[in-house]
């Protein structure tokens, strides 16, 4: 039995599909055959995520037309969708429908009889050697069971034969809700196939007209219903209340505009320009009535749950009624009171609350007042929660964690899919494939008893290419945290991606995963985008290893150790047919070299010899090196991005280039003007 960790031996990587090759003609009475450990290893490498418990001891090999599918009574729309997807797999891979009588795949719902204690759980088990039974605890569990079977069947299905593993599986998710805040709608089948089950559903509010009921302007109910069929939660929302100028709230109801400059919520540093986003006066009952109208329209369209977003950033209407209580407390009351109005006619309608993203002002009041059934979401809180700790930083929020420990439903949107863990300032768009970083963050959320783990992407174009590795890692460990190691995951990912040597990708990941974790989880990208590294040099502050840009360098030799690891990883990645991972390695490696040269320059300026001829010569050499590694970094970024497609690139790619160029220019300019003679 494989429980949590599969019997994967990297030496078996050379065992490819040939281990399961099947004769072109398969007699109908072929008995079950034993599965070797090597075959099982190969099968498991095609699963993502890895089930909690899986055991494959035997298989049957049949012609596709000999296999049939039976749906048990009570299977709901998600289960029926799963059946349709399994049938589609046979049509696409084998060229025929599974209508045979020699082997039966039975799909049903067994409920509490499975003893899984999780509604998304499922069990797969053979009944003799001519039947494989898939039972979900609920309809959603049945969908997940079929997705697992599809992953097992697809690699070894042809027009003439199918290898069916007589697998025994007991499986369930470690985190209840797992997914992406933003994603292209056509990704939903891909996400659901990996058992990711959450994503935001874009909504456009209709223009607000005074005296007329508020309505939802644009919502894709077809996508919403498709999500339900795929055991996926597409969640609509009422946007941040300080964004309600967009549908014209203050034109229609100028009395609802928050009073004074303190009502301006401002904008994220990364947004650079744009509206300052005035928050509403949340003490007026009129605001509650207007929001209740939106909620009622959602409910009338068949939506059963929405998310309600408090104002995005620190703000406060300056009227006496608002300042007596506080902006965010009043906004949460507005949503709750509106929801209570709607429940009178739509009792099944639910809401959840997204707290203000960059402030925790009066959250203790909000949480104390919220009815128990309302879920809590948190985003852009990485730096608010970071606790410096060796060897890796902790993420803690004593208030929210206390409620989560008491089984309050709380979710985080901060799974670090992008280079920025701090989603509040996503200035740079760069390659990032660190299974180690994803697993670390998910492990911390799980320990904190969070029920939801979501990630945000800063990408639209090329998003699957750039974020696909991390999204798959998110799917892996939000479902089964104690299953695969980081290397085993990378091997499975590479197997599914069709790499010729998946084990080599595992070796690459073991080298680069920790290095990318070190580079991107430090003071990045603010050290470059906001000039912090240059300011340190210009102020002649001694660089402190273990802090800021140097957070994960414990001694000066750490730079060289990471460079050696990166160079070994580059040798491996250079052998791959797809140049992407090699390009990514060059970008990350150049950031390590850049940090090293900045450290050495700052150290010399702060405590070293800068007066003697020898000191001056060494400083000139360092400036030359800084120019070279800066140019190497810029060239690596441009080469990586060029490999994805020509200009026009997003400005945040150019920001990364400018961040390096500006940092190097400022340091060189300062030293040449103020230190060298």
MIVEX-328325 format. One record per residue (C-alpha): residue in one letter; x, y, z. Coordinates in pm, 1 decimal. Example, Ala and Ser with C-alpha at 12.3 -4.5 7.8 and 13.67 -1.06 7.14 Angstrom:
  code        xx        yy        zz
     A    1230.0    -450.0     780.0
     S    1367.0    -106.0     714.0
//
This chain:
  code        xx        yy        zz
     X       0.0       0.0       0.0
     X     118.6     348.9     -85.5
     X      20.0     584.5     192.6
     X     120.9     951.5     174.5
     X     455.6     884.6       5.0
     X     468.3     675.3    -313.8
     X     729.5     409.2    -372.2
     X     918.9     624.0    -617.5
     X    1283.0     538.8    -677.0
     X    1454.9     786.8    -903.1
     X    1661.4     508.6   -1056.0
     X    1335.4     386.1   -1206.2
     X    1300.5     702.7   -1410.9
     X    1426.5     521.6   -1718.6
     X    1126.1     291.5   -1695.0
     X     889.1     462.1   -1932.8
     X     562.8     378.2   -2096.1
     X     713.8      54.8   -2223.2
     X     661.6     -93.0   -1876.7
     X     291.2     -92.1   -1953.5
     X     297.0    -171.3   -2322.2
     X       2.4    -375.8   -2429.9
     X     -48.6    -623.6   -2710.5
     X    -243.7    -488.0   -3004.5
     X    -510.4    -755.1   -2972.7
     X    -639.6    -834.9   -2625.1
     X    -853.3   -1145.3   -2564.2
     X   -1170.8   -1076.9   -2368.3
     X   -1087.4   -1339.4   -2107.4
     X    -745.5   -1197.8   -2021.3
     X    -699.4   -1245.1   -1645.2
     X    -573.2    -975.9   -1411.4
     X    -194.9    -940.6   -1418.6
     X      34.3    -842.3   -1135.7
     X     174.9    -488.9   -1134.5
     X     543.6    -457.7   -1054.7
     X     674.5    -181.1    -827.7
     X     829.8     -19.0   -1135.2
     X     496.1     -14.5   -1315.4
     X     322.4     127.0   -1009.6
     X     583.6     398.7    -983.1
     X     526.0     494.1   -1344.9
     X     149.7     501.1   -1294.0
     X     175.7     717.4    -984.9
     X     390.9     968.3   -1167.6
     X      90.6    1050.7   -1383.6
     X    -123.1    1145.5   -1082.7
     X    -148.9    1504.9    -968.6
     X    -226.1    1543.6    -687.6
     X    -111.8    1216.8    -533.2
     X    -397.2    1051.0    -340.5
     X    -356.8    1006.8      33.1
     X    -370.1     630.0       6.0
     X    -325.6     435.3    -315.5
     X    -229.6      76.0    -384.5
     X    -197.6     -75.5    -732.7
     X    -119.9    -447.1    -719.4
     X    -294.2    -568.1   -1035.5
     X    -414.9    -449.9   -1373.9
     X    -632.3    -573.7   -1655.0
     X    -556.4    -503.0   -2017.1
     X    -855.7    -482.1   -2248.1
     X    -967.8    -351.8   -2581.2
     X   -1145.9     -15.8   -2538.6
     X   -1473.6    -156.6   -2668.1
     X   -1479.7    -415.4   -2390.6
     X   -1511.1    -152.1   -2116.3
     X   -1840.1      -2.7   -2003.7
     X   -1946.2     267.3   -1756.6
     X   -2235.5     233.9   -1513.1
     X   -2379.8     530.6   -1324.4
     X   -2558.6     444.6   -1004.1
     X   -2885.7     608.9    -907.6
     X   -2849.5     932.3    -715.1
     X   -2550.8    1062.6    -905.8
     X   -2586.7    1440.2    -931.4
     X   -2479.3    1687.6   -1197.9
     X   -2111.2    1680.3   -1095.7
     X   -2107.0    1302.4   -1107.2
     X   -2282.9    1299.9   -1441.5
     X   -2031.5    1555.6   -1572.9
     X   -1752.7    1325.7   -1456.4
     X   -1907.0    1034.1   -1644.2
     X   -1926.0    1250.2   -1955.6
     X   -1558.4    1343.0   -1921.0
     X   -1457.8     979.8   -1882.0
     X   -1657.8     892.9   -2193.5
     X   -1492.3    1182.3   -2377.0
     X   -1149.3    1047.9   -2280.1
     X   -1233.9     716.7   -2448.6
     X   -1357.4     896.9   -2758.9
     X   -1047.1    1114.6   -2785.3
     X    -781.6     853.7   -2700.2
     X    -940.2     528.4   -2820.3
     X   -1175.3     659.6   -3085.4
     X   -1483.0     485.6   -2946.1
     X   -1734.2     504.0   -2665.4
     X   -1696.2     274.6   -2361.1
     X   -2003.1      57.6   -2416.6
     X   -1852.7    -285.4   -2354.7
     X   -1961.9    -566.7   -2124.6
     X   -1632.7    -732.2   -2030.3
     X   -1522.0    -477.1   -1770.2
     X   -1742.2    -236.1   -1574.7
     X   -1647.5     101.6   -1424.6
     X   -1915.8     180.3   -1165.6
     X   -1958.7     538.8   -1043.5
     X   -2180.8     630.3    -749.8
     X   -2224.3     801.1    -413.6
     X   -2187.6     610.7     -88.0
     X   -2207.0     899.0     161.6
     X   -2110.2     835.3     522.0
     X   -2064.3     465.3     451.3
     X   -1716.8     547.4     320.0
     X   -1604.9     670.4     662.7
     X   -1398.3     953.4     514.0
     X   -1543.9    1240.5     716.6
     X   -1506.8    1477.2     420.7
     X   -1765.8    1559.9     157.3
     X   -1503.3    1581.3    -117.6
     X   -1356.9    1241.2     -35.1
     X   -1386.5     927.2    -243.1
     X   -1291.6     560.4    -256.4
     X   -1184.5     351.3    -554.2
     X   -1165.1     -26.9    -521.2
     X   -1190.2    -330.7    -746.7
     X   -1474.1    -581.6    -715.5
     X   -1306.3    -889.4    -855.0
     X   -1104.2    -844.1   -1172.2
     X   -1391.7    -729.7   -1394.6
     X   -1521.6    -430.3   -1207.7
     X   -1376.8    -108.4   -1064.3
     X   -1604.8      82.0    -827.1
     X   -1572.7     457.0    -770.0
     X   -1773.1     600.6    -480.5
     X   -1778.5     960.9    -365.7
     X   -1884.6    1072.2     -22.5
     X   -2093.2    1324.5    -217.4
     X   -2140.3    1414.3    -579.8
     X   -1826.8    1628.3    -564.7
     X   -1631.7    1333.8    -427.2
     X   -1751.2    1122.9    -718.2
     X   -1620.6    1388.4    -958.4
     X   -1277.5    1382.6    -792.0
     X   -1272.4    1001.3    -807.6
     X   -1328.1    1006.8   -1182.9
     X   -1057.8    1270.9   -1230.5
     X    -813.6    1035.7   -1057.3
     X    -918.0     746.7   -1281.0
     X    -884.6     962.5   -1594.3
     X    -526.4    1047.4   -1497.1
     X    -451.8     676.2   -1451.2
     X    -610.1     567.3   -1778.7
     X    -504.8     843.2   -2017.4
     X    -128.8     773.5   -2052.2
     X    -178.5     408.8   -2140.0
     X    -489.7     418.1   -2358.8
     X    -474.3     362.9   -2733.3
     X    -717.5     276.9   -3009.3
     X    -654.1     -93.3   -2949.3
     X    -590.8    -132.9   -2577.5
     X    -644.9      11.0   -2232.2
     X    -455.5     -78.0   -1915.8
     X    -694.7     -47.7   -1621.2
     X    -527.9     -42.9   -1279.3
     X    -721.2    -234.5   -1015.5
     X    -637.5      46.0    -777.1
     X    -742.6      79.1    -417.0
     X    -770.1     446.3    -325.4
     X    -897.8     633.0     -20.8
     X    -864.6    1004.8     -68.9
     X    -977.0    1344.4      59.0
     X    -842.1    1702.5      61.4
     X    -635.7    1848.1     344.4
     X    -762.8    2200.5     271.7
     X   -1129.0    2244.4     188.6
     X   -1107.6    2520.2     -73.8
     X    -814.3    2536.5    -311.8
     X    -764.1    2751.0    -617.3
     X    -693.0    3081.1    -787.6
     X    -842.3    3422.2    -733.5
     X    -796.6    3514.9   -1099.9
     X    -778.6    3275.6   -1393.8
     X    -886.1    3258.5   -1759.2
     X   -1234.4    3099.6   -1777.4
     X   -1116.6    2830.5   -2018.1
     X    -880.9    2703.3   -1747.1
     X   -1164.8    2562.6   -1540.1
     X   -1146.9    2206.5   -1681.3
     X    -768.9    2202.0   -1629.1
     X    -794.4    2330.7   -1272.4
     X   -1075.1    2090.9   -1184.3
     X    -880.4    1797.3   -1328.2
     X    -615.5    1865.5   -1059.3
     X    -889.0    1894.7    -793.6
     X    -850.1    2268.4    -754.8
     X   -1201.4    2382.9    -674.4
     X   -1215.8    2760.8    -636.1
     X   -1194.6    3069.7    -854.0
     X   -1346.3    3415.0    -861.8
     X   -1629.1    3476.2   -1108.5
     X   -1600.3    3820.7   -1264.3
     X   -1902.3    4045.7   -1215.9
     X   -1975.7    4388.3   -1358.4
     X   -2226.1    4595.0   -1165.5
     X   -2479.5    4782.1   -1374.4
     X   -2474.9    5160.2   -1370.5
     X   -2645.0    5295.0   -1059.8
     X   -2953.2    5513.8   -1120.3
     X   -3107.6    5710.2    -840.7
     X   -3439.3    5572.2    -729.2
     X   -3410.1    5254.8    -938.4
     X   -3330.7    4904.2    -802.1
     X   -2966.0    4805.7    -838.1
     X   -2895.5    4519.1   -1076.3
     X   -2602.2    4301.7   -1174.7
     X   -2485.1    4426.0   -1511.4
     X   -2278.9    4131.3   -1635.3
     X   -2228.0    3784.8   -1491.7
     X   -2153.7    3464.7   -1681.8
     X   -2413.3    3229.8   -1537.8
     X   -2314.6    2965.6   -1792.7
     X   -1965.9    2958.9   -1642.6
     X   -2114.9    2958.4   -1292.8
     X   -2323.6    2651.5   -1375.4
     X   -2034.7    2478.6   -1549.5
     X   -1831.0    2526.1   -1232.7
     X   -2096.8    2349.9   -1028.6
     X   -2087.3    2058.3   -1271.3
     X   -1710.2    2035.6   -1225.7
     X   -1719.0    2037.9    -843.3
     X   -1573.3    2388.8    -871.1
     X   -1679.2    2697.6    -679.1
     X   -1693.7    3003.6    -906.8
     X   -1757.9    3279.8    -654.9
     X   -1906.6    3616.5    -758.4
     X   -1846.4    3925.8    -549.7
     X   -1948.3    4277.7    -466.0
     X   -1626.2    4465.1    -519.0
     X   -1433.4    4677.9    -268.1
     X   -1668.1    4949.3    -143.1
     X   -1412.5    5215.9    -227.4
     X   -1449.1    5109.0    -594.0
     X   -1820.5    5189.2    -613.3
     X   -1749.6    5513.0    -796.0
     X   -1706.3    5293.4   -1104.2
     X   -2076.3    5203.4   -1144.0
     X   -2163.4    5563.4   -1051.3
     X   -2263.2    5540.4    -683.0
     X   -2162.7    5895.5    -600.2
     X   -2317.4    6042.8    -914.0
     X   -2650.2    5884.4    -826.5
     X   -2622.4    5934.9    -450.9
     X   -2370.7    6211.6    -375.8
     X   -2471.8    6200.3      -9.8
     X   -2303.7    5857.3      17.3
     X   -1958.4    5989.6     -70.4
     X   -1721.8    5961.1     225.1
     X   -1638.4    6296.0     384.7
     X   -1290.7    6448.8     374.8
     X    -949.6    6343.1     244.3
     X    -935.6    6064.9     502.5
     X   -1203.1    5884.3     298.2
     X    -956.9    5849.4       8.3
     X    -822.8    5495.1      23.1
     X    -527.5    5571.8    -203.2
     X    -375.9    5304.9    -425.0
     X    -109.6    5039.1    -415.9
     X     242.1    5145.5    -498.0
     X     237.6    4908.9    -795.7
     X     -64.7    5080.8    -949.4
     X     138.3    5402.5    -991.0
     X    -148.5    5610.7   -1128.2
     X    -524.5    5613.2   -1117.7
     X    -819.9    5706.1    -904.4
     X    -764.9    5747.5    -531.0
     X   -1086.4    5550.1    -461.4
     X   -1311.5    5731.8    -216.4
     X   -1481.3    5509.8      41.6
     X   -1854.4    5553.8     102.7
     X   -2018.8    5693.0     412.8
     X   -2105.2    5354.0     564.0
     X   -2316.7    5481.1     852.9
     X   -2615.1    5563.6     628.5
     X   -2891.4    5297.2     601.7
     X   -2928.1    5383.8     234.1
     X   -2600.8    5205.0     155.6
     X   -2735.0    4887.8     316.9
     X   -3050.7    4903.8     106.7
     X   -2858.0    4949.1    -217.5
     X   -2629.6    4652.8    -144.6
     X   -2929.6    4441.0     -47.2
     X   -3067.8    4508.3    -395.3
     X   -2751.3    4370.9    -555.3
     X   -2761.6    4066.3    -331.2
     X   -3126.5    4006.8    -418.8
     X   -3043.0    4016.3    -790.2
     X   -2763.2    3763.8    -736.1
     X   -3001.7    3532.9    -550.8
     X   -3273.3    3572.3    -815.6
     X   -3025.5    3461.4   -1082.0
     X   -2952.7    3140.5    -891.7
     X   -2628.1    3241.2    -718.2
     X   -2614.7    3085.4    -371.4
     X   -2307.1    3261.1    -227.7
     X   -2108.0    3577.4    -291.9
     X   -1804.5    3745.7    -140.8
     X   -1834.7    4098.7      -0.9
     X   -1522.0    4312.7     -11.4
     X   -1448.2    4582.0     243.5
     X   -1262.3    4891.7     123.3
     X    -922.2    4792.4      -4.4
     X    -687.5    5021.0     188.8
     X    -681.8    5242.3     499.3
     X    -960.1    5501.9     481.7
     X   -1217.5    5669.0     702.1
     X   -1523.5    5877.2     625.4
     X   -1484.9    6184.8     847.5
     X   -1850.8    6231.0     940.0
     X   -1934.2    6208.0    1310.1
     X   -2137.4    5887.2    1275.4
     X   -1858.1    5703.8    1093.0
     X   -1570.6    5817.3    1310.7
     X   -1760.1    5708.2    1620.3
     X   -1744.5    5343.2    1508.6
     X   -1483.7    5306.5    1233.9
     X   -1500.7    5261.5     857.4
     X   -1440.4    4887.0     835.8
     X   -1669.1    4792.9    1123.6
     X   -1950.4    4990.5     961.9
     X   -1882.4    4840.0     618.4
     X   -1901.9    4488.0     758.9
     X   -2230.4    4578.4     929.7
     X   -2362.8    4708.6     598.5
     X   -2297.2    4373.7     431.4
     X   -2436.0    4167.7     719.1
     X   -2751.0    4378.6     749.1
     X   -2806.4    4366.8     373.0
     X   -2763.7    3988.8     381.1
     X   -3020.5    3958.5     659.0
     X   -3268.3    4148.9     445.5
     X   -3211.7    3912.1     153.0
     X   -3243.5    3601.0     367.4
     X   -3606.2    3684.5     433.7
     X   -3687.3    3591.8      74.1
     X   -3382.0    3375.9     -10.5
     X   -3297.5    3185.1     309.0
     X   -3027.5    2971.3     141.9
     X   -2828.0    3273.3      20.8
     X   -2485.2    3306.3     186.4
     X   -2211.1    3566.1     199.6
     X   -1847.0    3569.3     296.8
     X   -1640.4    3876.0     389.1
     X   -1306.1    3983.8     240.4
     X   -1130.0    4195.8     499.5
     X    -947.3    4511.3     402.0
     X    -634.9    4395.1     226.9
     X    -357.6    4610.6     371.7
     X    -482.5    4703.9     715.7
     X    -601.5    4518.1    1021.1
     X    -772.5    4821.7    1175.4
     X   -1054.1    4705.5    1407.1
     X   -1059.5    4352.4    1269.1
     X   -1112.1    4238.3    1626.6
     X   -1444.6    4423.3    1627.8
     X   -1546.6    4287.5    1288.8
     X   -1472.4    3928.1    1383.8
     X   -1646.9    3958.0    1718.6
     X   -1964.9    4085.5    1552.4
     X   -1985.8    3854.6    1249.9
     X   -2246.2    3577.2    1263.8
     X   -2074.3    3234.8    1290.3
     X   -2177.7    3113.6     943.9
     X   -2008.3    3395.9     752.7
     X   -1671.3    3294.3     609.7
     X   -1365.0    3520.0     627.7
     X   -1114.2    3585.8     351.1
     X    -780.1    3765.3     373.7
     X    -553.2    3888.2      96.5
     X    -232.1    4087.4      45.3
     X    -135.1    4030.6     408.1
     X     202.0    3861.3     360.7
     X     406.6    4139.5     514.2
     X     148.8    4206.8     784.5
     X     182.4    3845.3     893.6
     X     552.8    3779.1     843.5
     X     751.6    3679.0    1151.9
     X    1127.0    3656.8    1101.3
     X    1235.6    3306.0    1189.4
     X    1515.4    3066.2    1105.3
     X    1548.8    2886.3     874.6
     X    1229.7    3018.4     708.3
     X     998.2    3298.9     806.4
     X     670.1    3220.3     976.0
     X     334.7    3368.0     880.0
     X     111.9    3436.9    1174.8
     X    -190.6    3646.1    1259.8
     X    -275.1    3588.2    1626.0
     X    -629.4    3723.0    1590.3
     X    -729.2    3531.3    1277.5
     X    -536.7    3223.1    1385.1
     X    -727.3    3217.0    1714.2
     X   -1056.0    3213.9    1526.8
     X    -927.8    2952.1    1281.0
     X    -818.5    2730.7    1568.9
     X   -1174.2    2758.5    1696.8
     X   -1290.7    2621.4    1360.7
     X   -1397.1    2951.8    1208.5
     X   -1380.6    2930.0     828.0
     X   -1086.6    3147.0     713.9
     X    -907.5    3157.5     378.0
     X    -591.8    3324.7     252.0
     X    -532.8    3448.1    -104.2
     X    -157.7    3474.9     -56.7
     X     -22.6    3142.2    -184.4
     X     293.0    3277.9    -358.5
     X     234.8    3177.5    -720.2
     X     424.9    3485.0    -842.1
     X     769.4    3609.7    -749.4
     X     604.5    3845.5    -500.1
     X     476.4    3694.5    -180.1
     X     348.1    4043.7    -104.7
     X      62.7    4062.2    -351.6
     X       3.3    4425.0    -255.3
     X     297.9    4538.7    -467.1
     X     327.9    4305.7    -767.3
     X     568.5    4531.0    -955.0
     X     779.2    4266.6   -1127.0
     X     682.3    3988.5   -1365.2
     X     952.9    3724.2   -1364.3
     X     983.7    3343.8   -1383.1
     X     925.4    3155.1   -1059.4
     X     903.0    2775.9   -1020.6
     X     970.2    2688.4    -658.2
     X     785.1    2385.2    -525.3
     X     964.1    2440.5    -195.6
     X     814.2    2785.1    -147.4
     X     460.3    2672.8    -234.1
     X     475.3    2373.7      -1.5
     X     613.5    2580.8     284.9
     X     330.3    2833.2     264.5
     X      57.1    2572.1     232.9
     X     200.5    2380.5     526.8
     X     178.3    2694.5     737.2
     X    -183.1    2760.7     634.4
     X    -276.3    2402.6     716.7
     X    -113.7    2425.0    1058.7
     X    -312.4    2741.8    1120.1
     X    -631.7    2545.8    1038.5
     X    -723.5    2770.1     746.4
     X   -1001.0    2625.7     533.0
     X    -915.9    2805.5     209.2
     X    -585.8    2846.4      23.0
     X    -592.5    3055.4    -293.1
     X    -329.0    3222.8    -505.0
     X    -325.1    3534.8    -722.2
     X    -152.7    3563.5   -1057.0
     X     -11.2    3883.6   -1201.8
     X     -33.4    3726.9   -1547.6
     X    -285.8    3703.8   -1828.0
     X     -82.0    3621.2   -2137.0
     X     141.4    3313.5   -2109.4
     X       1.9    3252.0   -1760.9
     X      -3.8    2872.3   -1782.0
     X     354.3    2860.6   -1909.3
     X     481.5    3093.3   -1638.4
     X     267.4    2989.0   -1342.6
     X     177.1    2632.1   -1438.9
     X     445.8    2466.5   -1226.2
     X     344.6    2658.8    -913.6
     X     -27.4    2610.6    -979.3
     X      31.2    2236.4   -1004.0
     X     232.1    2249.3    -680.7
     X     -57.4    2434.3    -521.0
     X    -293.8    2159.4    -638.3
     X     -58.1    1891.6    -507.9
     X     -13.0    2006.4    -150.9
     X    -341.4    2182.0     -83.3
     X    -494.8    1838.4    -145.3
     X    -230.6    1609.9      10.4
     X      20.9    1801.0     217.6
     X     218.7    1502.2     343.6
     X     233.6    1312.3      16.5
     X     516.8    1380.9    -222.6
     X     845.6    1552.6    -153.7
     X     929.4    1856.7    -363.7
     X    1151.5    1646.0    -589.6
     X     886.1    1377.3    -633.1
     X     632.6    1643.2    -724.7
     X     865.5    1791.7    -987.5
     X     915.9    1446.4   -1138.1
     X     539.9    1391.9   -1155.9
     X     485.8    1736.6   -1307.2
     X     755.5    1673.0   -1568.0
     X     608.4    1331.6   -1647.2
     X     269.7    1487.0   -1713.7
     X     433.2    1763.9   -1919.2
     X     604.3    1510.7   -2142.7
     X     967.9    1577.8   -2049.5
     X    1199.2    1308.9   -2187.4
     X    1382.1    1279.5   -1853.5
     X    1146.7    1368.3   -1565.1
     X    1407.6    1266.8   -1308.0
     X    1636.3    1538.4   -1439.2
     X    1358.9    1792.0   -1380.9
     X    1338.6    1660.2   -1025.5
     X    1712.5    1719.1    -987.7
     X    1674.1    2070.4   -1129.6
     X    1393.2    2145.6    -885.0
     X    1597.0    2025.2    -587.8
     X    1872.9    2267.0    -680.8
     X    1669.6    2569.8    -790.0
     X    1362.0    2543.7    -567.0
     X    1545.4    2653.8    -250.6
     X    1745.6    2918.1    -439.1
     X    1432.5    3072.6    -589.2
     X    1271.6    3059.7    -245.4
     X    1570.2    3253.0    -109.5
     X    1571.8    3513.6    -385.9
     X    1200.2    3585.8    -410.4
     X    1100.8    3555.9     -45.1
     X    1355.1    3816.7      64.6
     X    1300.2    4192.1      31.6
     X    1198.6    4141.8    -329.1
     X    1126.6    4334.0    -545.3
     X    1118.7    4644.7    -323.7
     X    1496.5    4628.6    -286.0
     X    1519.6    4718.7    -654.7
     X    1187.5    4876.7    -747.7
     X    1186.0    5118.3    -455.4
     X    1561.3    5182.8    -448.1
     X    1621.9    5024.7    -108.4
     X    1944.7    4850.7    -209.8
     X    2083.0    5168.8    -366.5
     X    1984.4    5374.9     -60.5
     X    2168.9    5132.9     167.4
     X    2487.9    5185.2     -32.2
     X    2447.4    5562.3     -60.0
     X    2386.9    5591.7     314.5
     X    2686.2    5366.1     381.1
     X    2478.9    5143.0     604.2
     X    2650.2    4814.7     672.1
     X    2461.5    4531.4     503.0
     X    2329.8    4279.3     752.5
     X    2319.5    3918.0     642.1
     X    1985.4    3767.6     732.2
     X    1783.0    4082.2     663.8
     X    1622.0    4255.8     366.5
     X    1766.7    4161.2      29.5
     X    2011.6    3934.7     214.1
     X    1743.1    3762.6     423.8
     X    1848.2    3408.9     332.9
     X    2224.9    3451.6     327.9
     X    2372.5    3348.0     662.3
     X    2736.7    3414.9     571.8
     X    2930.1    3555.7     273.3
     X    2991.3    3205.6     137.5
     X    2617.0    3154.4      97.8
     X    2631.2    3360.6    -220.4
     X    2883.0    3123.2    -375.0
     X    2693.0    2816.8    -257.4
     X    2379.1    2941.1    -431.5
     X    2574.7    3031.7    -744.1
     X    2723.9    2680.9    -757.7
     X    2376.0    2529.8    -716.6
     X    2241.1    2753.6    -991.8
     X    2521.8    2663.7   -1229.4
     X    2462.8    2291.4   -1170.9
     X    2091.7    2345.1   -1230.7
     X    2167.8    2532.6   -1551.8
     X    2375.2    2240.7   -1680.5
     X    2074.1    2014.9   -1624.8
     X    1816.2    2255.7   -1769.5
     X    2026.9    2316.0   -2079.3
     X    1961.2    1953.2   -2178.9
     X    1582.0    1997.9   -2191.5
     X    1415.3    2039.3   -2528.1
     X    1206.3    2322.7   -2386.4
     X    1445.1    2611.3   -2300.5
     X    1209.0    2769.3   -2045.7
     X    1364.5    2629.3   -1726.6
     X    1713.9    2715.4   -1848.3
     X    1601.4    3073.8   -1913.9
     X    1445.3    3089.5   -1569.1
     X    1764.0    2956.3   -1410.6
     X    1971.3    3230.1   -1574.2
     X    1738.4    3499.7   -1439.5
     X    1749.2    3369.4   -1082.8
     X    2122.3    3301.6   -1093.8
     X    2185.6    3657.4   -1208.4
     X    1985.8    3790.8    -912.9
     X    2210.5    3598.0    -673.7
     X    2521.0    3743.6    -839.8
     X    2368.0    4090.5    -825.6
     X    2293.6    4056.1    -453.2
     X    2647.2    3931.9    -389.1
     X    2809.0    4226.0    -566.3
     X    2584.1    4478.7    -393.1
     X    2668.2    4320.3     -57.6
     X    3042.5    4333.1    -119.6
     X    3025.7    4693.3    -238.8
     X    2813.8    4804.9      56.9
     X    3036.8    4618.2     302.4
     X    3349.2    4785.3     171.0
     X    3193.4    5131.8     180.4
     X    3068.1    5078.6     537.0
     X    3368.7    4917.7     708.8
     X    3634.9    4847.7     448.1
     X    3929.4    5030.6     300.8
     X    3819.1    5303.5      61.5
     X    4108.7    5543.9     118.8
     X    4426.8    5368.9      12.3
     X    4522.3    5306.3    -347.3
     X    4456.4    4935.5    -295.8
     X    4111.0    5008.0    -152.7
     X    4028.7    5241.1    -441.1
     X    4141.4    4981.0    -693.0
     X    3926.5    4714.0    -528.1
     X    3625.5    4947.0    -528.2
     X    3672.2    5018.6    -899.2
     X    3683.5    4643.9    -961.4
     X    3360.8    4599.4    -766.6
     X    3186.2    4869.0    -970.2
     X    3298.9    4697.6   -1289.4
     X    3160.8    4367.2   -1156.9
     X    2837.0    4538.3   -1059.3
     X    2794.4    4670.9   -1411.5
     X    2862.2    4325.6   -1554.2
     X    2620.6    4134.4   -1330.0
     X    2358.1    4404.9   -1377.6
     X    2392.1    4366.3   -1753.9
     X    2375.3    3987.3   -1712.2
     X    2051.5    4018.9   -1515.8
     X    1892.6    4252.1   -1771.1
     X    1997.7    4027.6   -2058.7
     X    1860.4    3718.5   -1879.9
     X    1522.6    3885.0   -1817.4
     X    1495.1    4000.7   -2176.4
     X    1599.3    3661.7   -2315.7
     X    1347.0    3482.4   -2096.4
     X    1065.0    3714.9   -2195.3
     X    1162.2    3711.6   -2562.5
     X    1133.5    3332.2   -2560.0
     X     765.6    3373.7   -2469.2
     X     687.6    3620.0   -2744.1
     X     775.4    3957.9   -2889.6
     X     690.1    4298.5   -2753.4
     X     451.4    4443.0   -2640.8
     X     554.5    4320.7   -2294.6
     X     374.1    4412.2   -1975.8
     X     518.4    4719.1   -1805.4
     X     605.9    4507.5   -1500.4
     X     859.3    4314.4   -1708.2
     X    1012.9    4646.5   -1805.7
     X     992.8    4751.7   -1439.5
     X    1214.6    4456.6   -1349.9
     X    1470.3    4567.7   -1605.7
     X    1450.2    4928.4   -1489.0
     X    1481.7    4820.3   -1125.7
     X    1817.4    4658.7   -1194.8
     X    1941.1    4933.8   -1423.5
     X    1842.5    5206.2   -1177.1
     X    1999.0    5026.2    -882.1
     X    2328.4    4974.9   -1062.9
     X    2333.0    5329.7   -1200.5
     X    2261.3    5485.5    -861.5
     X    2531.0    5285.0    -683.9
     X    2792.8    5343.9    -952.2
     X    2705.8    5712.1    -979.6
     X    2724.4    5766.1    -604.1
     X    3056.7    5589.0    -561.8
     X    3217.5    5756.4    -860.2
     X    3104.0    6101.6    -747.4
     X    3160.4    6073.7    -374.2
     X    3421.3    5806.3    -300.4
     X    3657.3    5750.8    -590.7
     X    3935.6    5995.2    -660.5
//
